[in-house]
Amino acid sequence: MSTASEHLWQCYQQTQFLLTQPFSPSLSFAIITAHNPKGQHLSPSQNRLLDKQLQRHIQRLQYPYRALIGASNDRGHMEKSWAVSIDKAAAVDLGKVFNQNAIYFVDEDELQLVPCLVEYDELTLGKFSARVCLVSELPDISR
């Protein structure tokens, strides 16, 4: 793996999640974004377009879903994402459709980093609830 790929994989392991309301710890769901496919930074307008495509795709699947933000610890990097009530295999397939290196999967509050396009082992990252920051509204990252 390249140094850039290794750096991204390390960053993925540090992600925090901004939510407007907590999830029940008994839920199982995937966290998927369409932003910055294959780790390449796109413009806000390009990311918005991809996000709308992902949202429409999720709606067609008819799974419950909710918006959230995946963010670096310093909030210098944020990506709109979707928590989707979907099984892990289907979530990985959806991540691949949207050219994502990885998705997150939460099962009974255990957060997993699951590769889609990269050749890394799946990692358990601890409690999802420990990485949640509740906010009154999600930040506008479209600029």
N, C-alpha and C positions, 0 to 999 in steps of 0.2 A: 504494500500500500504506500501511496505517496505521503509525504510530510503534510501536505494540505489536507488530504483525506483523514489522516490520523488526528490532525488538529480539530477538524470538524467533528469527528467521533468523540473526542474529548469534550468539546463544547456541548454536544448533545447530552452528555452525561451530567451537565451542570444546570440544565434548563429548569426554570421556575414557571409556574402557571398562574395567570391572572384570571380570576373567575368573579362573577357577580353574585354567585351563591354557591354554597358548598354542595358536593356530591355525597350521597349516602355511601358509607364505607363498604357496604355490601354489594355495590354495583360492579359490573364488568363492562368496560368500554375501551375503545381505541381513541387515540388522539392523532389526527391527521391534518396536515397542511398541504396546500398546493403552492405556497410561496417558494421562491428560489429553487426551482427544480435542479436536482443533481448538485446542490450546494452553490449554484451560480447566482450571484446577486442580480436581481432584476429591478426594474424601476417600479415605483409604487403602482403606476397604472397597469403595468404588466401583471404584477402580483394580484391586483384587484380583479382583473379579468380571469385569471386562473382560479382565484378563490370563488368567484361566482360560478364557474364551471364545476368546481368540486361540490359546492352547495347544491346545485341542480342535480348532480349525479347522486348525492346522498338522498335528496328528496325523492328521486325516482326509485331508489332502493326501499323507500318507506321505512327506514329505521329511525327511531328517536335520535335527535341530535341537539347539540347546544354549542354556541360559539364560546371560544376562550382565546387567550393569547399565550403563546409560548415565548418566554423571554430569557435573555441572559441575566445573570445576577445583578449587573449594573443597569439593566433596562436599556442598554445601548443598542441592542438588537432585539426586535420583537417580530413575531409572525402570527397573523391570524390563523387560528386552527379550529377544528371541529371535534368535539367529543361525540363519538358515534357509538351507539349500542349495537355492536357488530362483533363477530368472533375474530380471533386473531388472524386466522388464515385469510379470511375475506378482507381484513384490514390491510394486510401485507399486499394482497393483490391490488387493492385500491391505491395504496402508496405507490406501487409500481406504475399503475395507469397514469398517475400524476408525477412520475419521475422523481420520487422522493428517495433519498438515501436510506431513511428509516422512518418508522412510526413509533409511537408509544402505545403500550397496552397496559391497562389498569385492571387488576383482578383482586377484589376484596382489599383495596387500598394499597396493594403492592404494585409499584411502578416498574415496568419493563421497557427497555430500549430494544426494539426489534428491527434488525436490518431488512431493507427491501432490495436496494441496488448495490450495496457495499458488502464486502466479504468479511464481516466481523461476527463474533459470537453474540447472541442475544445476552443482554445483561439485566440483572435485577438491580434496581437503583434505590430500593428502600420504600418507605411509605410515601404514597402520592400526596397525602394530606400534609406532609412536612414540607412540600414544595409549592403549596398553594398560598397565594396572596389574594385575599378577598378585596375587591374594589367596588365602589358604588356604580361605576360604569367602565366598560372596556375603553382603553385609550384609542384614539384615532391614529392609526399608523399609516394612513393613506398618503401622507405627505412625503 
